[in-house]
Amino acid sequence: MKTIRDFDLKNKRVVIRCDFNVPLKEGKIMDDTRIKGALETIQYALSQQAKVVLLSHLGKVKEESDKKKNTLKPIARHLEEILGQKVLFIETTDFEEVKKQVSTLEDGEVCLLENTRFYDLEGNKESGNAESLARFYASLGDIFINDAFGTLHRSHASNVGIASFLPAGIGFLVEKEISSLASVFCPKKPFIVILGGAKVQDKIGVIEKFAPKCDKILIGGAMALTFLDAEGYAVGASKTEQESFAFCQKMLEQYPEKIVLPVDLGTTKVYEECTPVYKDITELELDDYALDIGPQTIKNFENQLKEAHTVLWNGPLGLYEFPSFQKGTKELLLYLKEKKDCIQTVVGGGDTVACAMENHVEDALYHLSTGGGATLKYLEEETLVGLEAIKRNESR
């Protein structure tokens, strides 16, 4: 697949799809990881004397009032600071006015267009991959580079549609994601998969994909409760997914030696931040909420990981929103940090990645994926619609 290196960028207008979907609070950026992740590609294009046009979405735009909180203006100002040069922010969404402002760019200059999802207020043009919007984006450049791994699983005008109308390739961030995630498709064994998060339904594709090839699947988070329920344990007041019940039973029957479930849990009587009460899985009462794995489960999981060479982890093992119920996730991340010389760990999923960074273990892990839903989809299918659009472009 073509990358940005394969194009002569000098004097060209290069449209780069980035993922600047960062958390904002009252207009202030709370975490700029995704912005920094795009820098290598942007700086390379600028160093090649390209005129750079940046596209990104931010949040969901369902009604006019969403525009104020989801404007990309704070991102433009922050990008200006870390690039060390002016970033022209184009606030208008009028096609002709956007074209006019983009045409003022000189070689080595950069602009950022307003949130692509503002066009969803005009009949879902962005999320519906409207040809008119895709052609408009294509009219702004000579080359299209997709560096937004986190949106590659969505068929939108700014990442799939535009690739039909311009020579296209991928940026450095997407290239790194694909290269790093490839390690789990042909893993060095023993290969352990760790799964957490809220819903079994979200992980069915990953479980079905990796269960035959991995050595163990360690399951925590709320999804573990549905597996425990399927195994016959009472899970107290915690909700389970009845629609996934049959799948869990099937997996437990098919892979009884591979699936490892919690043996104790951090519980509470009130669904809020508080000190956990740790209980054996046989001891949960009707009014207990189970919100984290317990200390014995942490030891069991660490024992399973002792001989591992490759680890794939998606989803926190407790309710990450409550600090008291992050213990299981933190302890296992710290364990993997200690084993960095012999275990190649790939982590995907926003909360798990955030926890790794908060605990300063990111440099000890092989790869932290920026993708979220895109990472899960790629792990399931080994491709994404945004990548397929670029491949079709190359074959023409």
PEURRA-V988784 format. One record per pair of residues at least 12 apart in sequence whose ideal C-beta (glycine too) atoms are under 7 Angstrom apart, sorted by the first residue. I is the first residue (numbers start at 0). J is the second residue. D is the distance in Angstrom with one decimal. If there is no record, write none. Layout:
<<I,J,D> <I,J,D>>
//
This chain:
<<0,169,6.1> <0,386,7.0> <0,389,6.2> <0,390,6.5> <1,168,3.6> <1,393,6.1> <2,168,5.2> <2,169,5.4> <2,174,5.4> <3,40,6.0> <3,43,6.2> <3,44,6.8> <3,144,5.0> <3,168,5.8> <3,170,5.4> <3,171,6.9> <5,168,5.9> <6,142,5.3> <6,166,6.9> <6,168,6.4> <8,44,5.7> <8,47,3.9> <8,49,4.0> <8,142,6.9> <9,47,5.8> <9,48,4.8> <9,49,7.0> <10,48,6.5> <10,106,5.8> <11,49,5.4> <11,141,4.4> <11,142,5.6> <12,50,4.6> <12,52,6.2> <12,139,6.5> <12,140,4.3> <12,141,5.1> <13,44,5.0> <13,49,4.4> <13,50,7.0> <13,51,5.5> <13,52,6.9> <13,140,5.9> <13,142,4.9> <13,144,6.1> <14,52,4.7> <14,54,6.4> <14,136,6.3> <14,139,5.7> <14,140,3.6> <14,143,5.0> <14,161,6.8> <15,40,6.2> <15,41,6.5> <15,44,6.6> <15,51,6.3> <15,53,5.5> <15,144,4.7> <15,146,5.7> <15,170,6.5> <16,54,4.9> <16,145,4.8> <16,146,6.4> <16,147,4.6> <16,157,5.6> <16,158,4.9> <17,37,4.3> <17,53,5.6> <17,54,6.9> <17,55,4.8> <17,146,5.8> <17,147,5.5> <18,33,5.2> <18,55,6.3> <18,147,4.0> <18,148,6.8> <18,149,4.3> <18,150,5.9> <18,369,6.9> <19,33,6.1> <19,34,5.8> <19,55,3.8> <19,57,6.3> <19,71,6.4> <19,74,4.7> <20,33,6.6> <20,55,6.9> <20,56,5.9> <20,57,5.4> <20,58,6.9> <20,149,6.7> <21,33,5.3> <21,34,6.2> <21,74,6.9> <23,73,6.4> <26,73,5.3> <28,73,6.0> <28,77,5.5> <31,77,6.3> <33,369,6.2> <34,74,6.5> <34,77,6.3> <34,78,6.2> <36,172,5.1> <36,369,5.8> <37,146,5.8> <37,172,6.3> <38,81,6.8> <39,171,4.5> <40,144,6.6> <40,146,4.6> <40,170,3.5> <40,171,4.9> <40,172,6.3> <41,109,6.8> <45,107,5.4> <45,109,6.3> <48,106,4.2> <48,107,5.3> <49,106,7.0> <50,104,4.1> <50,105,6.9> <50,106,6.1> <50,108,6.1> <51,109,4.1> <52,101,5.8> <52,110,5.8> <52,112,6.9> <52,139,5.2> <52,140,5.6> <53,109,6.6> <53,110,6.8> <53,111,4.5> <53,112,6.8> <54,112,5.6> <54,115,5.7> <54,136,6.6> <54,157,4.8> <55,71,6.3> <55,115,6.7> <55,147,7.0> <56,114,5.9> <56,115,4.8> <56,116,4.7> <56,150,6.9> <57,69,4.8> <57,71,5.6> <57,114,4.9> <59,116,6.8> <60,114,6.5> <60,116,4.1> <60,117,5.7> <60,119,5.3> <60,120,6.3> <63,120,6.6> <66,117,6.3> <69,114,5.5> <70,113,6.7> <70,114,6.4> <71,111,6.0> <71,113,5.8> <71,114,5.2> <72,88,5.8> <74,111,6.9> <75,88,3.8> <75,111,4.6> <78,111,6.7> <86,109,5.5> <86,110,6.8> <86,111,5.7> <87,100,6.9> <87,110,3.9> <88,111,5.4> <89,110,5.7> <89,112,5.1> <89,113,6.3> <90,113,5.6> <92,113,5.7> <92,117,5.2> <92,118,6.5> <94,135,5.3> <97,112,6.5> <98,138,6.7> <98,139,6.7> <101,139,5.1> <115,157,4.5> <118,132,5.6> <124,156,6.3> <125,155,5.4> <125,156,5.2> <125,157,6.2> <126,155,5.6> <128,154,5.0> <128,155,5.7> <128,156,5.1> <128,159,5.8> <128,160,4.7> <129,156,5.6> <130,160,6.5> <132,156,4.1> <132,160,6.8> <133,156,4.3> <133,160,2.7> <133,161,5.0> <133,163,6.6> <133,164,6.4> <134,164,5.9> <136,156,6.5> <136,157,5.9> <136,161,4.4> <137,161,5.1> <137,164,3.6> <137,165,4.9> <140,165,6.1> <142,165,6.1> <142,166,5.3> <143,161,5.3> <143,162,5.8> <143,165,4.1> <143,167,4.4> <144,168,5.7> <144,169,6.8> <144,170,5.0> <145,158,5.6> <145,162,7.0> <145,167,6.9> <145,169,5.5> <145,170,6.7> <145,173,6.2> <145,385,5.6> <145,389,6.5> <146,169,6.8> <146,170,2.8> <146,171,6.9> <146,172,4.9> <146,173,5.5> <148,172,6.0> <148,173,4.9> <148,176,4.5> <148,369,5.6> <148,370,5.0> <148,373,5.7> <149,369,5.6> <149,370,5.1> <149,371,5.8> <149,373,5.2> <150,373,6.7> <150,385,7.0> <151,373,5.1> <151,383,4.0> <151,385,3.5> <151,386,6.1> <152,372,5.9> <152,373,4.3> <152,376,4.2> <152,383,4.9> <152,384,6.4> <154,384,4.9> <158,385,4.8> <159,384,5.6> <159,385,5.7> <159,388,4.5> <162,388,3.9> <162,389,5.4> <162,392,5.3> <163,388,6.8> <163,392,6.9> <167,389,4.8> <167,392,4.6> <168,389,6.5> <169,389,6.5> <176,368,6.1> <176,369,6.9> <176,370,6.5> <179,345,6.5> <179,365,6.8> <179,366,3.7> <180,345,6.6> <180,368,6.7> <180,377,6.1> <180,378,6.8> <182,309,6.7> <182,343,6.1> <182,345,6.3> <182,365,6.9> <183,309,6.5> <183,311,4.7> <183,345,5.6> <184,381,6.5> <186,309,3.7> <187,308,4.2> <187,309,5.2> <187,343,7.0> <188,214,6.3> <188,308,6.2> <189,214,4.4> <189,306,5.4> <189,307,5.0> <189,308,6.1> <190,212,6.9> <190,213,4.7> <190,214,5.5> <190,309,4.6> <191,213,6.6> <191,214,6.2> <191,215,5.0> <191,217,6.5> <191,303,6.3> <191,304,5.8> <191,307,4.5> <191,310,5.0> <192,209,5.1> <192,213,4.8> <192,216,4.7> <192,311,4.9> <193,217,4.7> <193,310,6.5> <193,312,4.1> <194,216,6.4> <194,218,5.3> <194,222,6.7> <194,313,5.8> <194,314,5.7> <195,219,4.4> <195,220,3.2> <195,222,6.8> <195,314,3.5> <195,315,4.9> <195,316,4.4> <196,220,4.8> <196,222,6.0> <196,314,2.9> <196,315,6.4> <196,348,6.6> <197,220,6.6> <197,221,4.7> <197,222,6.7> <198,222,6.0> <198,240,6.2> <199,222,4.6> <199,225,5.1> <199,240,5.4> <199,243,3.9> <199,246,6.7> <199,247,6.3> <200,240,6.2> <200,242,6.7> <200,243,5.5> <201,375,6.8> <202,222,6.4> <203,246,6.1> <204,379,3.6> <205,313,6.7> <205,375,6.1> <205,378,5.3> <205,379,5.9> <206,250,6.3> <208,378,6.6> <208,379,5.5> <210,250,6.8> <210,254,5.4> <210,257,6.5> <213,257,7.0> <215,257,5.6> <215,259,5.6> <215,303,5.2> <216,257,5.6> <216,258,5.2> <216,259,6.8> <217,259,4.8> <217,300,5.0> <217,303,6.0> <218,258,6.5> <218,259,6.9> <218,260,5.6> <219,261,6.2> <219,292,4.7> <219,316,3.2> <219,327,6.0> <220,314,5.4> <220,315,6.0> <220,316,5.5> <220,317,6.8> <223,260,5.7> <223,261,5.4> <224,237,4.9> <224,239,5.3> <224,289,6.0> <225,239,4.3> <225,240,4.8> <225,243,5.4> <225,244,6.7> <225,247,5.5> <226,247,4.8> <226,251,6.8> <226,260,5.5> <227,260,5.9> <227,280,6.1> <228,244,7.0> <229,244,5.5> <229,247,3.8> <229,248,4.7> <229,251,6.2> <230,251,6.0> <232,280,5.3> <233,283,5.7> <234,283,6.2> <234,289,6.2> <235,283,4.1> <235,284,6.0> <235,285,6.0> <235,286,6.7> <235,287,3.5> <235,288,6.5> <235,289,6.2> <236,285,6.6> <236,286,5.4> <236,287,6.1> <236,288,5.2> <237,288,5.5> <237,289,4.9> <259,299,6.8> <259,303,5.9> <261,280,6.3> <261,292,4.7> <261,293,6.7> <261,296,4.2> <262,279,6.8> <262,280,5.9> <262,295,5.4> <262,296,5.4> <262,299,6.3> <263,277,5.7> <263,278,6.3> <263,279,5.2> <263,280,6.4> <263,293,3.1> <263,294,6.9> <263,295,4.7> <263,296,5.5> <264,278,6.1> <264,280,6.3> <264,289,4.0> <264,291,6.8> <264,292,6.4> <264,293,5.3> <265,277,5.6> <265,290,5.8> <265,291,3.5> <265,292,7.0> <265,293,5.8> <265,317,6.5> <265,324,5.8> <265,326,6.9> <266,278,5.3> <266,283,6.6> <266,287,4.4> <266,288,6.3> <266,289,5.3> <267,288,5.3> <267,290,6.2> <268,286,5.6> <268,287,6.7> <270,288,5.3> <272,321,4.5> <272,322,6.6> <272,323,5.9> <273,323,6.3> <274,323,6.1> <275,291,6.1> <275,323,5.7> <275,324,6.3> <277,293,4.4> <277,294,6.4> <290,317,5.8> <290,318,4.3> <290,321,6.7> <290,324,4.3> <291,316,6.8> <291,317,3.1> <291,318,6.7> <291,324,4.1> <291,326,5.9> <291,327,5.0> <292,316,5.0> <292,317,6.4> <292,327,3.9> <297,327,5.7> <297,330,4.9> <297,331,6.6> <300,331,6.0> <301,334,5.1> <304,334,6.7> <304,342,7.0> <307,342,5.3> <308,341,6.7> <308,342,6.4> <308,343,6.6> <309,343,5.1> <310,335,6.5> <310,342,5.6> <310,344,4.4> <311,345,5.2> <312,344,6.6> <312,346,4.9> <312,351,6.1> <313,347,4.8> <313,348,4.7> <313,351,6.9> <313,375,6.6> <314,348,5.1> <314,351,6.1> <315,328,4.5> <315,350,4.6> <315,351,5.4> <315,354,6.4> <316,328,4.8> <316,331,6.7> <319,350,4.2> <319,354,6.6> <325,354,6.4> <328,351,6.7> <328,354,5.1> <329,354,6.3> <329,358,5.8> <332,354,6.2> <332,355,5.5> <332,358,5.9> <332,360,5.1> <333,358,6.7> <333,360,6.5> <335,364,6.6> <336,360,4.3> <336,363,4.1> <339,363,4.1> <343,365,4.4> <344,364,4.5> <344,365,5.4> <345,365,5.8> <345,366,4.8> <345,368,6.9> <346,364,5.8> <346,367,5.1> <346,368,6.7> <347,368,3.8> <347,370,6.1> <347,374,3.7> <347,375,7.0> <348,371,6.4> <349,371,5.3> <352,367,4.8> <355,367,6.0>>
//
